[in-house]
Amino acid sequence: MQWKQRGVALALVGTLMGASLGSFNAGGSVAQAQTATSPSEEALKLIQDGVSLFQNSQFDASEEALLKALKIYEDLGDRNGQWFSLYFLGILRTSTGNFQKGNAYLERSLKLAEALGDHIKQYDALSTLANALANNAEFEAAIARWEQSVIVAKEIPDTEKVAKALDALVLLHQRLGNTEKAQAYQKQRDQLQVASASNPQDQYWQSMKRGQSIQQQGTAAAQQQAIAEFETAINLARQLQNPSFEAAGLLALATAYSELGERQQAISYSTQALKVIKAVPSDAGSLRIEAAILLSLGTDYNRTGEKQKALEIYQQVVKLFDQMGDLSSKAIAINNMGSVYNDLGNYPLAMQFYQQGLELSRSTENRSGEAKSLNNIGLVYSNIGQYQQALEYFDLALKSTRAQRETTLEATVLNNVGTVYTYLRQRQQALEYYEQVLALTKAAGNRPQMVNALSNIGTVYSFEDQQSKAIEYYKQALKITREVGDRNVEATILGNLGRSYAELGQFAEADPYHVQGLKLAREIGDVPAEVGILTNLGLIAYSQKQSAQALEYFKQGVTLSRKAGDRRAESLTLKAMGKVYLADNKAAQAEQILRQAIAVQEAIRSDLGSNDINKISLFDEQASTYRLLQQALIAQQKSDAALEVAERARARAFVELLARRLSNQTKPIPVEPLTLAQIRQIAKEHRATLVEYSVIYEDMQPFPSDRERQLATQILIWVVSPTGTVTFRQVSLAELVKQKRSLDSLVRLTRDDIGVRGLAVVGTESAPAPEESDGSELKQLHQMLIQPIADLLPKKPEERVIFLPQAALFLVPFAALQDEEGTYLIEKHTILTAPSIQVLGLTKQQGNRPPQSGAPLIVGNPVMPKVVLDPGAPPVQLAPLPGAENEARAIASLFKTQPMLGETATKANVLKQVSQAPIIHLATHGLLDDRKDYGVPGAIALSPDGKDSGLLKADEILDLKLAADLVVLSACDTGRGKITEDGVIGLSRSFITAGVPSMVVSLWAVPDAPTSALMVQFYKNLQQNPDKAQALRQAMLSTQQQYPKPRDWAAFTLIGEAD
């Protein structure tokens, strides 16, 4: 949930209209009449100039004049004049958002008033200070000042001032959820015998205050009562012929209608208010009211899907606040612009505006604005799948909101944290956060946030395929939201209810909810809700084989999404259309629509600039569209075109990153996907047979369950010979689907088959390896991945085969796959792997550099660093690797160089030599990106030296410029990492990006002795033959003779170039 600010609009108006700028009496309040040249007369003139400059938005000049007046009064010892100077300085700076400076002035004016014993001045200083504190979300401090104001007002005595202070206390305690205290102050207020307002102006203020107080109840009935009060206030303002009062009343009316979900009515009243205020001569007051009205208009246009109009209006607001010098309020408009771009899926621009809003809020020490910006930045990270960063920003926002006791914003942030855990499939944790929101909102009587929590809990159960439970929570949310009168949220919940009933196959029950939701969404102009419901209706029609009806719904959704500029919704709806055409055996139409969807998705991704991680995260959401397009092409016998799409769908962010590095560019450069001709050329250049796998998942179901989404249904395989011949084969996984087994689980079982379930990194000895099984899983994978293409693979063992896996296949130990006779694949073929054919083409360019003549960098068994294994637990030292030390010594002797061992193998020492070394061999622990228990990103373990942790992290490697022709990571699981649609995000990716064309890595932790034997033999072979792939194959076969179990010799794989 984004924090879009509208309520601040009325607060801005109230702050200005409640400020006592006109209370200074130039005729004698400060001093007796003096001669024209007297200092007192000069000071009086300066204050009048300061007030006039303020009203004309010349804030710095206003402050300069008031400070000059203050200095004169200080020299004269005139404390009365000093009070007026400080009081106006406080109003000036707090109204422009500089709360720290403004409050300091007001505190000084308060002390002077106390010294003077002037209760009226005390009250003015206290009430103005209280308003400023409340506007900066310092609610407890504001309450303390209003409580003092009550005491001072009683001492004056002034019943109306007491009433004003009590009204403020009621509203503040309502906002903080202190219901009992709010009721107690309301009781005091009711008991006051305040004389009836004797003039229309007093009646106006009473109607406005009553309306705002009634609105705090948060129900539809309360909004209607508030509307009646605001209409009364507007009529009174017209009697008074006061356009500023009238505009403020119309704005209040617009806000009430907007809260009821009647956006067009709200826009109509805001437009009237804007017309009224623009007729007023421009001064600080009218500008502030105009800005508040525009903020309200922008919010309503955004909610009705008119995003561009909203952006134009917010840009006007920014200019107004710039003109007023109000940086704190400018941050509000900037944040709102970020929210529009976030809705449009333009995440880089959203982030840019949110960061700008954060800087502005921090510069003015606006803690509330800072918390809202932090929350919004977290939302962007959540939207692009960067969940850890999202949680970090939400945590910062929570700390800030809790310090200020802003329960409404706290509930918003907690809801967002729950949503992240929902996406992470940590559903129990998500429910715990939503339960916190429920407890918080019930205590505060915050019914709108209660609705959000209930709806989100329903969504968790929906994701868990517990639709009956989801419906139960959605219905609770619907009941409350109808009582509250938030029709915008009501439309969304109706859509969710319809979706849950549809997922149960209860289409008759789903229908009335969809009909109601669609009608309501159209009435209030809620385009996202309308598109969501149209999509649900299309999927229902699709599931009932009503293709024409389904396509009609989807077409409406696409039209609306394009009109609103919502590219994400457009691409998802186009994908749904492609699915319908594909199911109807209209593959050509499916291809056309899916290519449109991909064009939109790639446009969204291009907006992410050079942010590699964000591109990876976003592509994970988009990958299914490419899979559907491959199926549409295969259905048309276009297997070559499908290969081009399969290539286009893998390692895109990696390709763009590599291309940028190779061209020495800091900014992203356009990289076109490979054509079939280029694919053939790369196979010829590598003198290798390329085998590209594409895993197709269950993407055709209208309402797939979480489990069904993870089921692979087939594997598409392309074999490209060294001569450029392309052959396509297709493997059905029907048997796996029938058993409801995922491909991932089969690969995990294969690793169990080998006996490599875990890895030992702590303690002094390796954990005992699990027992190996009979090898049936290795044979099953061979039958699935190799047997269908065995006739296409080279017959000579020394000829290269480069496997290009996808998804779980990245963890397959290809060398250890066994045919029916029990022969391992490494015995028949020389094996390499790569993330994509295009990456192969780029690493070939890296390998064309002149060879380096320096000594290899050989590192073995550093003094191990300590790492945090569990969040909150103390760091634990990684296990030493004595075998790795022997390995490093032996390899170093082959190259006649000295290894870097023990305490000498520090990060600083490694970085000194790593850039120029022709070969880098690291025999130490490798930590993984995807191992949450380490609490660190992917890293190489080196010796700590007191200046650093000893961890050379993946992101640091990424920034290096390496000249090495080969890097060997002789460590635990260094070939693994976070598996994404862009490939494996881990150490190997970082080294290749840093300039290394060839990598040897391991897929699991290998015992010391066989690793040492294999590595020494590998380098001996390499000295005889520069073919790295052949050197590794022969080393594996040699090690197999001494250590026959696959876990001891099959872990290592060569990524990239063989030569």
N, C-alpha and C positions, 0 to 999 in steps of 0.2 A: 504494500500500500504506500503510494507516494504521499508526501506531505505537501499538499497544494493549499496555499493560504488565501482564504477569503475573509474569515472572521476578523482578520487584522484590519480590513477596510474600515469597518465601523469604529474600531479602536483608534485608528488614525484620525478619523473625523472627530471622535469624542475628545481625544487629547487636545486637538487644536481648539475646538469650540469651547472646551472647558478651561482653557488657559486664560489667566487674568491679565492679558496684555493691556486692556483698557483701564485697569484699576489704578494706574499711576496718575495722580492729580498734579498737573504741572503748576497749579495755582497756589500751592502752599503745603503740600503733603511733605515735602522734603525740607524746605527751609523758608524763612520769611523772605519777602521780596527784597531784592538787592539791586544795586546799580547794574547797568548793562555790562560792565567790565568785571564784575565780581566773579571769583572762582565758583561760587555756588550756582550763579546764573549760568556759567559756562557748563558746569556739570549737568544742570537741568536740561540744557539744550542738547548735550551729548546723549542723554538717556532718550530724549524724544527722537533724536536722529537714529539711535540704535533700534528703537521700536519700529520706526518707519522703514529702516533698511531691512529689518527682519521680515516685515510684511511684504516687502518687494523681493524677498528671497536672496538678498545680498548678505549672506550669513557671516562671512568672515569680516566684512566691513562693519556689520552690526556688532560683532563681538569686540572689535577694535574700539568702537565708540564707547561701548559700555565699560570696557576695561579702563579707558581714559577717565570716564566719569567716576569709577570706583577709586582710582588713584587720587583724584581730587578730593573726594569725600574722606578718604583715609587721611590725607594731609590736613584736612579741616577738622578731623575728629568727629565728623558728622555720621553717627552710626545709623541714623534713619536713612540717610542717602545711601550709605553702604548697603543696607538691606535691600533697597530697591534695585541697586546695580546688580547685586549677586542673584537676587530672585529672577530678574529678567535674563541674566546670563544662564541660569539653570534652565529656564523655559526654552531659551534659544537652543542650547546644546542637546537637551533630552528630546526635543521635538525633531531634531535632525539625526537622531539615532546615536549620538555620542553620549551614551548613558554614564560612562565613568566620569567624564569631565562635567557633564550637566549635573549629576548627582552630587559631585563635590561642591559645586557652586551652591546648590540648594541646602546642603548640610551646613555650609558656612552661614547662609542666610537664616537658617533655623537657630543656630547658636546666638546670632545677633538678636533675633526676635526674643529669645529667652532672656538674654541679658537686658533687653529693653523692657521686659515684662509686658510686651504687646501680644495679647492672645490672638488677635485677628491676624497679625503677621505670622505668628506661630502656626495658626491653622492653615493659612495660605501656603506656607513653606511645606508643612507636613503633607497636605493633600496633594500638592503638585509632585512632591517627592514620591508619595505612595503610588500615584499614577505612573510615574516614570519607572519605578521598580516593577510594577505589574506588567508594563509594556515590555520589559526586558526579562519577563518570566521569573523574576525574583519574588515569588508569591508570599513566602513567609515574611520576608522583610517588608513587603507592601502591607501585609496584614498588621504587622507591628506598628507601622506608621499610621494606618487608619485607626487603630485602637487608641493611639495617642491623640489623634484628631478628635475622637469622640470626647475624650476627657477635656481637651482644650476648648472645644465648642460649647461644652456645658459650663465652662468657667466664664465664657464671654458675657452672658449666655446667648446662644443662637440656635433655636430649635431646628431651623432649616439646615444649618451646617451639621448638626448632629444627625439629622435624617440622611443627608448626603453621605456621611461617613458610614452609617449603618447600611445603607443601600450597597455601598462598595464592598463592605465586609460580607454581606449576604452573597453577592456575586462571586467573590473570590473563594469563599468556602464551598460554594456550589461547584466551582470549577475544579477545586482540589478534592471533591468527593466527600468533604466533611459535612455530611447531611445534618447531623445533630447541631453542630455549631451554626450552620446556615439558618436552621429553623429557630435557634435561640435568638440570633440577631434579628431575624424577621419579626419575631414576637416583640422584641424591644421597639422595633421600627413601627409596628402596628399600634403599640401603646402610646406612641408620641402624639400629642395633641398639636399637630401642625395645622396652622390655619389654611383653609382652602386657598388655592392659588387665586390671587386677585386680578391677575392680568393674563392675557393670552400667552405671553412668553413663558411664564411659570407653568402654565397649563401644558404648553408644548413640551417642556422638559420632563414634566411628570409623565406624560403619555409615552415619551421615548424611553424613559427609564423603566416604566412598567412593562412596556413591550419587550425590552431586552431581558428583563428579569424573568418574565413568563417564558421566553424562548429557552431558558436554561433547563426547563422541565423536559425538553427533548421529545415531545409527543406531537402527533399531527394536530390534535385538539389545541395544544398549547400554541402551535404556530398560527392557527386560525385566530386565537385570541390576540396574539401579538400583532397580527395583521390589522385587526380592528383598532388597536392602540396606535399603530403607525399611521393608519388612515386618518385618525383623529388629529394626530400631530401634524400631518400634511395640511389638513384644512386650517389648523391654527396658524401654521407658517404662512399660508396664503392670506389669511386675515391680517397678519403682521406685515405682509408684503416683504418677507425676508427670504430671498431666493436661496441663501445658504442653508437655512433651516429646512426649506422645502426639499432641496436636493438631498440633504442628509436623511430626511424622512422617506423619500422615494427609494434611496439606497437601502434603508432598513427593510422596506417593503419588498424590494427585489431579493434581498437575502432570505427573507422568510419564504417566499415562493420557491426559491431555488432549493431550500432545505426540504420542501415538500415534493421536489422533483419536477416542478412545473417550470422548466427552464425557459420556455418561450415567454411566459408571463414575466419571469424574472428579467429577461433581456429587455422586454418592453419597458419595465419600470426603470431599469438602469439607463436605458437610452433616454427616457424622459428626464431623469436626474442629470444626465450629462448635458442635455440641451439647456436645462435651467442654469446649471453652474457656469456654463460657458458664456452666458449672458452677463455674468457678474464681472466687474472690473478685476483684472488679474492681480492677486496678492497671495501671500503665503497661505492664507486660509482657503481661498478658492482653489489654489493649486493642489492643496492637500486633499480637499474633497473630490476634485476631479480625478486625482490619482487613485483614490479609494474606489470611486465608481468604475474606473477603467479596470482595476484589479478584479472587481466583481464580474464585469462583462467578460473579461478574458477567461475567467473560470467557467462561466456558463457556456461560452462558445466552445471551449475545449471539451466540455462534457457532452455537448450535442454533436461532436465530431467535426466541427468547423475549426480544424487545427491551425490552418494558415491565418485565419481571421484572429484567432486567439494570439498567435505569435505577433501579428501586427499591433494588436492592442497592447501587449506586454512591452513591446519596443517603445510605444508611446509613453508608457508608465516609467520605463527606465530613464527616458529623456526628462520627464517631469521631476523625478527624484534627483537626477543630476543637476537640474536647474535649481532645486531646493537645497542641494548639498546634503541630502539625507541618504547616507550610505547604508544605514541599517535597513531602511525600507526598500532601497534599491535591491538589496539582497533578496527580498521577497519576490520581486518581479523576475529577477534573474533565475531564482529557483523554479518559479512557475514556468518559465521558458524551458528550463531543463526537463520539466515534467512532460511538456508537450512533445519534445524530441524523444523522450523515453517512450511515450505512447506510440510514436511513429516508428520505433525501432531504430532510430538514429542514435545509437548509444555513445559514439565518440562526442557528438555535439551535446548530448544530455550530460555526459561527464564533464565536459568543458564548462557548461553553465553552472552545474552543481559545485564544481571546484571554485569557480569565481564567486558564487554565493557564499561558500564557506570562508574564503579569504575576506570578503567584505564583512561578514558577521564577526569574524575574529578581530578584524581591524577596529571594529566599533565595540568590541567586547559584548556583543549581543549573544548571550549563551543559548537562548531559545532558538535563534536563527541558526547558530552553529550546530545544535543538535539536529535540527530539521535537515540541514544540508548533509550531515553525516549519514542520517537515515537514507536520504535520497541517493547518495553515492553508493551505499550498500545495496540499494535496489538495482542499480545499474549492473553491479558485479553479479548480483543474483540472476538478472535477466540474461547475462551472457555466460552463465554457468561457472563463474569464478566464485564458488561458494565460500572458500576460506576467507578471501578478501571481503566478501559480503559480511560474513560473521564478525570480522574484525571491526568493520565500520559500524555495524549494529551495536557491538559491544561498547564502542566509544559513545555512540548516541545514547545508549541506555545509562551509562555512567553520568552523562550530562543531565538527562531528563530526571533521573532519580535525585541528583543533587538539587535540582530546582523544584522537585515534586510536581512535575508536569505529568499528571497521570494519563491524560489523553494521548500525549505523544508517546509516553512509555508503553501504553497499550498498543499503539500503532507499531512500534519497533518490535515488541514481543511477538505480535502477529507475523511480522516479516521474518523474524528468526525462525518461528515455527514453519513458515513456508519453505525456507531454505532446507530445513531438516526433512520436510516432506519430499522435496526434490531429491535429496540425498538418500531417500528410502529409509531414513532413520525415523520411522513413523512414530515410535513410542516417545522419542525425544520431542518430536513435533507436538504431540498431544500434551506433553507436560507444559510446553510453552503456552499453548492455547488455554490450558486450564489456569495458568497464571493470569492470562488476560481476563478470563471469566471472573476469577476472584477479584481482580483489580476493578473491573468495570461494574460488578455488582455492588461493591463497596462504595464506588463513586456515583452509582446511578447512571453510568455512561452507557445508555442503551445502544447507540449506534455501534460502538466498539464491541459490545456484547454480541451484536449481530454478526460482526466480522469474525469473531472467535468461533461462534457456533457454526457459521458457514464453512470456515476453514477446517473445523473438526470433521464436518460432513465430507469435505474433499479428501481428507486423509483416509477415511473409511471407504470412500469411492475408489481411491487408488489401490486400496487393499482388497478390492473386489467384494467388500462388505456393503453392498448397495442398500440393503434394508436399514442398516445402522446409519448410513449416510443420509437416507431419506428422513430418518427420525430427527437428525440434527438440522437438516435443511428446513424442515417444517417448523421447528422451534424458532429458527432465525427468521423465517417468513412471518410468523405470528408477530414477533417483536417489531420487525421492520415496518409492518403495516400499521402498528400502533404508533411508531415513531413518525411514519409518513415519508420515509425516504424511498421514493418510487424508483430512483436510479438503482439502488441496491436490490430492491424488490424484483426488478426485471432480471437481474443476474441470478438471483436465487431461484426464480421460477425456471430459468433455463437449466440450472443445475439439477433441480428436481426432475425436470423432463428427461435430462440425460441419464440420471440414475435409474429411473423407471425403464428407459430404453435399454440400458445395459442389462437389466433383468429380463428383457424381452417382453416387458409389459407395455406394449406400445399404446394400447387404449388408455392406460393410466397416465402415460407420458403426454398424450395429446392435449388435454385441457391446460396443463402447465405451460406447454409451448405456445399454445394459442394466446393465453393470458399474457405471457411474457413478451411475445412478439408484438401484440397490440400495445402494451405499455411502453416497450422500448421505442416504438414508432411515435407514440404520443409525446414522449419526453425528449426525443431526439438522441437516444442513447445508442450510437452506432455500434460500439463494441458488443453490447448485449444483443443487439439485433443480429449482427453477424454470427455470434456464437449460437443463437437459437436457430438461425437458418442452416448453419452447419449441422446441428443436431438433427434437424428435420431431414436434411439431405442424407445423413447417414442412416436414419431410420428407413427412408425410402429405398436406399441402396440395399439394406439388409433384407427388405421385402421384395427385392428384385424389380423395384419400380424405378428403373434407370432414368427415364425421361423426367420424372418428378424430382428425383435426386439432383439431376443436372440443373434443373430450373432453380432449385433452392441455392445450389452452389454458385450459379451465375449471378444471382441477386447478391450473394455475399461478396463475390469478387468486385462487382460494380460499386457496392457500398465501401468496401475496403480501399479501392482506388480513389474514390471521391474523398475519403477521409485521410488518404495518404498513409494508411496503415499497411506497410509492406509485408510485415510478418503475417498478418491475417490474410492478406492477398495470396501469399505463397502457400500457406497451409490449405486454403480453400481450393486453389488451383491443383494442389497435390491430390486432394480428395476427388476432384473431378477426373483427374488422370486415372485414379484407382477405379472409378466407375467405368470409364471407357475400356480399361484393361480387362475388367471382369466381364464386360460385354463382348469381348473379343474384337474390340475396335482399336487395335494396337496403333494404327496410324494416327487416329485422333488423340489417343493417350500420349503418344510421343510428342505431338504438337503442344498439348497443354502442359505436359511435364517439363518440356524445354522452356516454356514461359515461366513456370514456377522456379526453375533453376536460375534463369536470368535474374529474377527478382532476388532470390537468395544470394546470388553472387554480388549483386549490387549492394545488398546489406553488408556483406562481408568486406567488400572493398572499402566501405566507410570506416572500417576499423583501422585503416592506415597500416602502420608497421607493428601493431601490437600482436605478436605471434600467439601468445597464450589466449587472448580473447578470440582470435580467429579459430583456434582449435576448439575451444568450448562451444562456440556458435555452430561450428560445422557438425558437431555431434548431434545437434538437433535437426540438421538439414539433410543428413546422409541418406535417410530413407527415400527421399525424392529421387536421388541418383540410382538407388537400387530398383525402384519402380521403372525408371526410364530404361535401365538395362533389360528388364523383363519385357518391356514393350518392344524394344529393338530385337531381342531374341525371337519374340513371337512373329516378327516380320522377316525372320531369317537374315537379320542384319548383325551378325556376330562381330564383324570387324568394327562397325560403329559402336557396338556395345563395349568392345575393348577400349575404345577411345573414352567412353563415358566412365568405365571402371577406373581408368587412369586418372581421369579428371576428378574422380571422387576420392582420391587418396593422397595423403601427404601434401595437400595444397599449401598449407601454411609453411611447411618445411621447404617446399620448392621455392616459394617466394622469399623465404629467409635466406636460403642458399644463393639464389640468384642475386639478391641484393648485396650479399657479402662478396660474391665473385666480381661484381661490378664496382665494388668499393663505394656503394651508395648508402646514405643514411636514411633516405626516404624510400618508401615502397616503389617498386618499378613494376610495370605490367608484365606478367608472364603468361603467355598463351599456353593452353593445354596442348599436349602432343597430338599430332596427327598420326594416322596409321603409317605413313611413309617415314616419319621420324622414329616411331617405335621400331620399325624394321631396321633403320639405320643404326640405332643404338645396339641392337642385338648383333649386328655385323661388327661394329666397332669393338664390342666386348668378346667377340668370338665365343659366344656362349648361347646356350638354350635358355630362354626366359620362360618361367612358368608363373603366370599371374592368376591368383585365386581371388574370387569375389564371393563373399558369403551373403546369401539372400535370406533375410529373416521374414517372419510372419507379418507382412505389411498390408495384406489384403483384407483382413477382418475389419468390419465397420467399427466394432467396439472391442478391440483386443484387450485381454486382461494383461496385467503386469507380467505374468509368467509367459503368456503367449508371445509378447513382444520380444522375449529373449530366445525364442525357439527358431533355430535356423532350419529352413525348409529345403534349401538346395545350395550347391556350390557350383559356381561357373568357373571354368578353367580354360585359359588360353595358353597355348604353347607357341612361342615364337622361336623358330630355328635360327642358327647362325647365318643362314642364307636369306632370312627374312620371311620365310613361309609361316603363315599364321594358321593354326588349327584350333578349333573350339570343341570343348567337351562339357557335358553337363552331368552333374551327379545329384541324384535325388537323396534327400535325407528323410524319406517318408518313415523309415523304420525308427529313426530317432524321435521323430514327431509323434509317432504312434505310442512310443514308450514315454512320451512327455519328458524326454531328456534333452538338455541343451548341448550344443557343441562345446561350450565352455566346460561343462561337467565332464565330457568325454576327454578333453585335453587334460583336465586336472587328474582324471583317473590314469591317464597315460603317465603322468609324472609320478603318481603313486606306484604305477607298474614298475617304473625304473627304481623307485625307492628314494625319491627326493621331495618329500612333503614339505619339509621346513628348512630353515637355515639357522645355524648356531653362530651367534655373534658375541655372546656374553660368557664370561668365565674363562677358564684356562684350557678346557678340553672341548673338542667338538662333541655334539650330542650323537649318540649311536644312530646310524642310518636305519630307516625302517626296512623291513624285509621286502625283497622284490617278489613280484608275482610271476606268473607263467609267460608273460609277454603278450597276452591276448589283446590287450589294448593297443600295443604298438602295431600289431598285425591289423587290427581293425582300422586304425588311422591310415596305414599303408594301403589297405584295400580301398579306402575312401579317397585318398589324396594322390596316390601314385599309380595304383593299378589301372585307373581309367586312361592314363596317359603314358603308360610304360612303353608302349610301342613307338612313342614319339621322342623318347629320351635317347641321348647318344649311347652308342654301344661300347665306346672306348672309355674306360674308367677315368683317364686323364682329361677327358673333355668336360668342360664346365657346365654346370646347371645352376642357374640363379633363381631361387625361389622368391616370389614376392607375395608374402602372406597377407592376411587381413584379419582383424579382430583377434579372437582367441588363437588363431593359427600362428601368431607371432611367438607363442610359447611352445610350439611343436618342435621336438628335437628331431629334425629331418634325418640327421645322420643315423639315428638309432631305429628308424622305422624298419620293420621286418616284413619280407614277403612270406608266402606260404611255406617256403623251405627253410625259413629262419635266417635268411641272408639279410644283413643290415644294408641300408641304402648307401652308406659310405663306402662299402666294399665294391659297389657298382659305379659310383659317380663321384666327381669332385664337386663339392657343394658350397655355394655362397648364398647369402640372403640380402635383400634390399627392401626398403619401404615402398619404393615405386620405381617404375622404369625411368621417369623423368629425373628422379634423384640420381639414378645411375648415370644418366647423361651429364649431370652437373658434377658428380664426384670424378668422372673421367676428366673433366676440365681441371679439377684440383690436382689430379695425378700427373698432369702434363708439365708440372713445374720442374726446374732444374733440381737434381738431387742435392741434399745437404751433405756437407763433408764433416760436420762436427761429430762428437762422441754421443752415443745413445744415452738416454736418461733411464737408468735402471733403479727402481725404488722397491725395497722389500721390508716388510714387517716393521713399520714405524712404531714408536712408542704410542700405543693406541689412545685416542682421545676418549673423553666421556660424552655420552649422549643421553638424552632423556628418552626412555623407552615408553613411559606412560605419562600422559598429561598430569602435572602436579607432583609426579614422583621425582626423587633426586636423580641426578645423572649417574649412569653406570658405565664403567670402562669396558670398551670392546675387547674381545678375547685376542691375545697375541697370536701371531701366525709364524711359529718358528720354521715351519717348512717353507714359507714364503721367503724367509731370509736366506735359506740354503739355495732356493731357486734363483734368487737375485744374484747371489755370489756366482753360481754356476754360469748364468747367462752373461754376467759382466765379464767373466774370464774369457768367454768366447769372443767378445768384442774388445778384449784387452783394455778394459776401463774399470773404474771403481764404482761399486754400487752405492746408493744412498740408503743407509740402514739406520734403524733405531732412532736415537735422538737427533741425528743429522737430517733425517727425512722430514724436515719441517715444511710447512706451506710456503714460507718465504724462500727457502732454499730451492724448492721445486720450481717456483715461479721464476727464479733467476735463470734456470737452465731450460725450461720447458719450451720456450719460443723457438729456439734454434736447433733443438735436438732432432735428428733424422728419424729416430725410433724412440718411442716412449713406452716403457714397460712398468706397470704399476701392480705390484704383488701385495695387495692390501685389501681391506674391507671396502666394499662399495655399498652405500646406503641408497635406498630406492625412493623415487618420487611418490609411489603409491603405497608405501608402508606407513600408515598413520601412527603406528606405535613408536616410530623413531622420533617423531616430532620435528624432523628436519627435512629439507628438500633433498633430492638426489645429490650425493656427495661422495668424494673419495676421502678415506680416512688417512690423515697424515699426523705427524707429531705436533702437539701443541707446544708453543714456545713462550707462553705467557702473554703474547701480544694478540693471539687469535686462538680460536677453538681447535684448530688443527683440521678443520673440514674444508676441503676445496669443493665448493658447491657447484651444482650444474649451471646455475645462472652466471657464476663467475667464469666457468670454462667457456660458456657461450660468447663472452666478450673478449676472449683471447684471440690472438692471431698466431696460429701454429704453422710451422713449416714441416712438421713430421710427415713422413710417407706412411707410417704405420703406428697405431697405438694399440697396445695389448692391455686389457683390463683383466688381469689374472686374479680375480676376486669373486666374492659371492654375488651371484645374480646380476652381474653388471650389464647383461643384455636385456634385463627386464626393466620395467618402469610402469608408468601409467599408460594403459592401452586405450587409445582413442581412435576415432575415425581418421585422424591424421597420422596414425602410426603409434609407435612406442615413444612416449615422452620421457626420456631418461638420459643417462650419461652418454650413450652412444650418439644420440641426436646432437648433444652439445658439442662433442668433440668433432663430429663431421662438419657442423656449422662453423666451428673455429678454424676449419681448413684441412682437416685430416681426411684423405680419400679412402683409407682402409682401416677397419677396426676389427679386433678379435675380442669377443666378449663371451661371458658364460651365462647359461640359462638357469643354472642352479649352483649351490655351494658344493664344491668338489673337495674331497679330502686332500691334505697337503701332498702326500707322496705321489699319487698319480698325476696331480697337477704339475708338480715340479718335473716329473719325468717327461710329461707331454710337452711342456714349454721348452725345456732344454732341447728336446729332439726337434721341435718346431724351428728353433733358431738355427740348429745345425743344418736342417734341410734347406732353410732359407739362404744360408751361406753358399750352398751348392746350387740352388735353383731359385731365382728371384720370384717365381710364381707362388704368391702367398697361399692361394687356395690349395695348390698341390702340396706345398710344405705342410699345411695344417692337416690335410687328408692323410699324408704319410705318417705324421706324428700321431694321429688318432689311431691308425691301424697298428703302429708300433706299440703304443701304450696298451691297446686292446690285447696284445699277446701276453703282457705281464699282468694286466688288470682287466679281466674279460667282462666285468659287469658294466653295462652302459652308463651307469651313474658315474663311473670313474673316468670315462674317456669321451662321452658323447655330448658333454655340456657346451663345448666351445663352438662358436660359429663365426665365420668371416662375413662382415658387412661391408659392401662397397666394392672396391677395385681389387682384382687379383694380381695385376702386374705392378 
